[in-house]
Amino acid sequence: MNLFLETITIGLVLSADSFSAAIAMGLRPYTRQDALKFAFSSGGAEALVALIGVLSGTYIISRFSAIDHWIAFTLLGIIALHMFYEGIQHLRHPPESETLEFHSFTKILIVSLATSLDAFGVGISLGIAHKPIIPFIASIGIWAFVSTLAGLYLARKLSSKFGPIMNFIGASVLALMAFQMLSI
C-alpha cells in the first residue's frame, strides 16, 4: 500500500471512535465554539496519544497494556451512566432547550482521551515499523477533527427530530464503546 493511502486509511479508521462519541455528546445544544472546542480536543488527543505511542515504544506498552482497556472502560462507562441519568431526568422533567448547555470542557477532554487510546497502540506500531511519523500524526488528528464535527452535526439533526430519547442512544453508544475496550 502506498504511503499516502496508508496514512489516510489509518487516520480515517481511528476517527470512528471520535465520530461515535460526537454523536453521543452532540445531543445537547451547542454553539460553533463548542463544536470547535470538541473537534480540536478530539483531533488533538488522537494525534498527541499516537505521538506518545510512537515516542514511548515498547516500554510503556509493557507496563500499562494490562490495564489500558480498564482505564478506557471506566472513563467511558462513567460518562455513559451520567448520560443515562440525564435521559431519565429529561423524560421525567423535560427541560426547555434554552436551559441545556453543552458538556463541560473537562467532560470533553475525558471523552477525547478515552476514545484516543487505540491511537496509542497504532503509534507504537508506527514507531516500531519506522514509518514517517508526521504524515500519520497529521492524518490521525485531521480525521478525528473532521469526524467529530460530522458526528456533532448528525447528532443535532437526529436530536431535533427524536428528542431526549437520543440521549439514551448516545449513552448506549458510549457504553458499547466502553465494553469494546474490555475485548481489546
C-alpha positions in Angstrom: 0.0 0.0 0.0 1.4 3.4 -0.8 2.2 5.8 2.0 -0.5 8.4 1.1 -3.3 5.8 1.1 -1.9 4.2 4.3 -1.9 7.5 6.2 -5.4 8.4 5.0 -6.7 4.9 5.9 -5.2 4.8 9.4 -6.5 8.3 10.2 -10.0 7.5 9.0 -10.2 4.2 10.9 -9.0 5.8 14.1 -11.6 8.6 13.7 -14.5 6.2 14.1 -14.5 6.5 17.9 -14.4 10.3 17.7 -17.4 10.2 15.3 -19.4 7.9 17.7 -18.5 10.0 20.7 -19.5 13.2 18.9 -22.9 11.7 18.1 -23.4 10.7 21.7 -22.2 14.1 23.1 -23.8 16.2 20.4 -27.4 15.7 21.6 -27.3 18.8 23.7 -27.5 22.2 22.1 -24.0 23.5 21.2 -22.5 26.6 19.6 -19.9 26.7 16.8 -17.3 27.5 19.5 -18.4 24.3 21.5 -18.1 22.2 18.3 -14.7 23.6 17.5 -13.5 23.0 21.1 -14.7 19.4 21.0 -13.2 18.9 17.5 -9.8 20.4 18.5 -9.8 18.4 21.7 -10.7 15.1 19.8 -8.2 15.7 17.0 -5.5 16.9 19.4 -6.0 14.0 21.7 -5.8 11.4 18.9 -2.7 13.0 17.4 -1.0 13.5 20.8 -1.7 10.0 22.1 -0.5 8.5 18.8 2.7 10.6 19.1 3.2 9.4 22.7 2.8 5.9 21.4 5.5 6.4 18.8 7.9 8.0 21.3 7.3 5.6 24.2 7.5 2.4 22.3 7.5 -0.9 24.0 8.5 0.4 27.4 5.1 1.9 28.2 3.1 -0.8 26.5 4.8 -3.5 28.6 4.0 -1.5 31.8 0.4 -0.5 31.1 -1.0 -2.8 28.5 -2.7 -4.9 31.1 -4.8 -2.0 32.4 -5.2 0.4 29.5 -8.5 -1.1 28.4 -9.8 -0.9 32.0 -9.0 2.8 32.1 -10.9 3.5 28.9 -13.8 1.3 30.0 -14.1 3.2 33.3 -14.0 6.7 31.8 -16.5 5.9 29.0 -18.7 3.9 31.4 -18.9 6.8 33.9 -19.9 9.2 31.1 -22.4 6.7 29.7 -24.0 6.3 33.1 -24.2 10.0 33.5 -25.9 10.3 30.1 -28.4 7.6 31.0 -29.2 9.5 34.2 -29.7 12.7 32.2 -32.0 10.9 29.8 -34.2 9.7 32.7 -34.2 13.2 34.2 -35.3 14.7 30.8 -38.1 12.2 30.5 -39.4 12.9 34.0 -39.0 16.7 33.7 -38.4 17.8 30.1 -36.1 20.8 30.1 -36.6 23.8 27.9 -33.9 23.6 25.2 -32.7 27.1 26.2 -31.7 25.8 29.7 -29.5 23.0 28.4 -25.8 23.7 28.0 -23.2 21.8 26.1 -20.9 19.5 28.1 -18.1 20.9 30.3 -14.6 21.1 28.8 -13.5 18.6 31.4 -16.0 16.1 30.1 -15.0 16.8 26.5 -11.3 16.2 27.4 -12.1 12.9 29.2 -14.1 11.6 26.3 -11.4 12.8 23.8 -8.7 11.0 25.8 -10.8 7.8 26.4 -11.6 7.5 22.7 -8.0 8.0 21.6 -6.4 5.1 23.5 -6.4 3.0 20.4 -4.2 5.6 18.7 -1.6 4.8 21.4 -1.3 1.3 20.1 -1.2 2.5 16.5 1.5 5.0 17.4 3.6 2.2 19.0 3.2 0.2 15.8 4.2 3.1 13.6 7.3 3.7 15.7 8.3 0.0 15.6 7.8 0.0 11.8 9.9 3.1 11.5 7.1 4.9 9.5 7.4 8.6 8.8 5.6 9.9 11.8 4.5 13.4 10.7 2.1 12.4 7.9 0.4 9.7 10.1 0.0 12.0 13.1 -1.4 14.8 10.9 -3.8 12.4 9.3 -5.0 11.0 12.6 -5.6 14.4 14.1 -7.3 15.8 11.0 -9.6 12.9 10.5 -10.6 12.9 14.2 -11.3 16.7 14.0 -13.5 16.3 10.8 -15.3 13.2 12.2 -16.1 15.0 15.4 -17.7 17.9 13.6 -19.6 15.4 11.3 -20.8 13.5 14.4 -22.0 16.7 16.1 -23.8 17.8 13.0 -25.6 14.4 12.7 -26.5 14.4 16.3 -28.1 17.9 16.0 -30.2 16.7 13.1 -31.3 13.5 15.0 -31.8 15.3 18.3 -34.2 17.8 16.8 -36.3 15.0 15.4 -36.3 12.4 18.1 -35.9 14.5 21.3 -34.5 13.2 24.6 -34.7 9.5 23.6 -31.5 10.3 21.6 -29.8 10.8 25.0 -30.3 7.1 25.7 -29.0 6.1 22.3 -25.9 8.3 22.8 -25.3 6.8 26.3 -25.7 3.3 24.8 -23.1 4.1 22.1 -20.6 5.2 24.8 -21.5 2.1 26.9 -20.9 -0.2 23.9 -17.6 1.6 23.3 -16.7 1.1 26.9 -17.4 -2.7 26.7 -15.5 -2.9 23.5 -12.5 -1.6 25.3 -12.6 -4.7 27.5 -12.3 -7.0 24.5 -9.0 -5.3 23.3 
